[in-house]
Structure formats: C-alpha cells, structure tokens
Amino acid sequence: MSLFDLTGKVAIITGSSRGIGRAIAEAFADQGAKVVISSRKADACQEAADAINARHGEGTAIVVPANISSKEALQNLVDETRAQLGRIDILVCN
C-alpha cells in the first residue's frame, strides 16, 4: 500500500547523502519521485544515488553536490536540476 503518490514529481533534498536526508530521498523514490541527491561531498552523494538507482532504475536519482551556504552553489543546484530533470516540484532543506 502506498501512503502517497509522487510519480512524475522532482524533489531536491539537501543533505541527502546520509542519515535523515538519505532516508527522505529513499522514501520519495519509493513513492515514485525523481530525487536530487545533494550534499558537500560528491562521492557520498554518488553512493546514495547509485543505491537508489539500483533499486528503482537508472535516472531515479541524480547527483548535484552543493554547499548550501554558497549562493552560487545553490543556483547551480537549481540550474542543474532543471537541466537534467526539467523542473522542481519539491524542496526539502535537511
């Protein structure tokens, strides 16, 4: 049984390479969303995205590393998400 349906939605989750952020990203992917894995460490982001993609199919999770204290990095996060996934429906600031 599904609690809610996020099919076709795109979610950016900051701090999503581990812990609560990763759990949120995994849950959103379980509900059908495409998720953007973002934190300061690109390798940790890639590992989280690889695990989600292995479970839900390639392209379910993408990686856009960002330090959210940097305005330029945040702009890149938005720009890259739109370039790769076309839109942003959900933002979780973890």
C-alpha positions, 0 to 999 in steps of 0.5 A: 500500500502506498501512503502517497503518490509522487510519480512524475514529481522532482524533489531536491533534498539537501543533505541527502547523502546520509542519515535523515536526508538519505532516508527522505530521498529513499522514501520519495523514490519509493513513492515514485519521485525523481530525487536530487541527491545533494550534499558537500561531498560528491562521492557520498552523494554518488553512493546514495544515488547509485543505491537508489538507482539500483533499486528503482532504475537508472535516472531515479536519482541524480547527483548535484553536490552543493554547499548550501551556504554558497549562493552560487552553489545553490543556483547551480543546484537549481540550474542543474536540476532543471537541466537534467530533470526539467523542473522542481516540484519539491524542496526539502532543506535537511 
